[in-house]
Amino acid sequence: MTEEITDVEKINQKLGLLDGVENANVEQFLSFFLDDEEYAVDILRVQEIRCWEGATVIPNSPISVKGVMNLRGTIVPVMDLRLRLGLAEQAYNSLTVVIVLKFITQDGIEKISGVVVDAVADVHSISPEDIQQAPELSSNVNANFVKGLGSSKSGALILLDPDTLLAI
């Protein structure tokens, strides 16, 4: 078994331990890399992490949608987060993973979707007062996906909002 798979398994174990555990003083985020930048999502929105194994392509879908995968009998759309955020496409490798996220549609319905990221990083605990609002960007930049900015040992964490990120 490769070291990358072991890292994914370790993060999945942390997710299992956090299931149903809430602390009013901190929020926990799963971080991952895209184009050498560290992004994160609320860990309570993460259902699981899977190694990239491909997806069934759906014709005429948006360029960021890689297709669908079968997750224990449930068909789950898979989106390349690099393309969704307007970053350059990159070939997938042994570190590439799919993070399965829960999100709420505009109609209030909970759904799941997979997002392909370069690599999973870690779980971070951030207190709400340490989360800063995203800076105002020019009107042609879509910053609706950004929930705020947090910090980690390695620098700034861009905190993403799954509800707006996964709305197609």
Long-range contacts (C-beta under 8 A, 24 or more apart in sequence): 2-94, 4-51, 4-94, 4-95, 4-119, 5-51, 7-120, 8-49, 8-50, 8-51, 8-97, 8-120, 11-49, 11-120, 11-122, 11-123, 12-48, 12-49, 14-123, 15-43, 15-46, 15-48, 15-49, 18-43, 18-44, 18-123, 23-125, 25-127, 26-125, 26-126, 26-127, 26-128, 27-125, 27-126, 27-127, 27-128, 27-131, 28-123, 28-124, 28-125, 28-126, 29-123, 29-124, 29-126, 29-150, 29-157, 29-159, 30-99, 30-120, 30-122, 30-123, 31-120, 31-121, 31-122, 31-123, 31-124, 31-152, 31-157, 32-97, 32-99, 32-117, 32-118, 32-119, 32-120, 32-121, 33-117, 33-118, 33-119, 33-120, 33-121, 34-81, 34-82, 34-85, 34-87, 34-117, 34-118, 35-82, 35-87, 35-88, 35-90, 35-118, 37-158, 38-121, 38-152, 38-154, 38-155, 38-156, 38-157, 38-158, 39-81, 39-117, 39-157, 39-158, 39-159, 39-160, 40-124, 40-150, 40-157, 40-158, 40-159, 40-160, 41-99, 41-101, 41-159, 41-160, 41-162, 42-147, 42-159, 42-162, 43-123, 45-101, 45-102, 45-103, 45-162, 46-99, 46-100, 46-101, 46-102, 47-100, 47-101, 47-102, 47-112, 48-99, 48-100, 49-97, 49-98, 49-99, 49-100, 49-120, 50-97, 50-98, 50-100, 50-114, 51-96, 51-97, 51-98, 52-92, 52-96, 52-97, 52-98, 52-116, 55-114, 62-168, 65-168, 66-116, 69-98, 69-114, 71-100, 71-112, 71-114, 74-112, 76-100, 76-112, 76-113, 76-114, 77-113, 77-114, 78-113, 78-114, 78-115, 78-116, 79-113, 79-114, 79-115, 79-116, 79-166, 79-168, 80-115, 80-116, 81-115, 81-116, 81-117, 81-165, 82-116, 82-117, 82-118, 84-115, 84-145, 84-165, 85-145, 86-142, 90-118, 92-116, 95-119, 101-162, 101-166, 102-162, 103-162, 103-163, 103-165, 103-166, 103-167, 104-163, 105-163, 105-167, 106-167, 111-166, 113-166, 115-165, 115-166, 122-152, 124-150, 124-152, 124-157, 126-150, 126-151, 126-157, 131-159
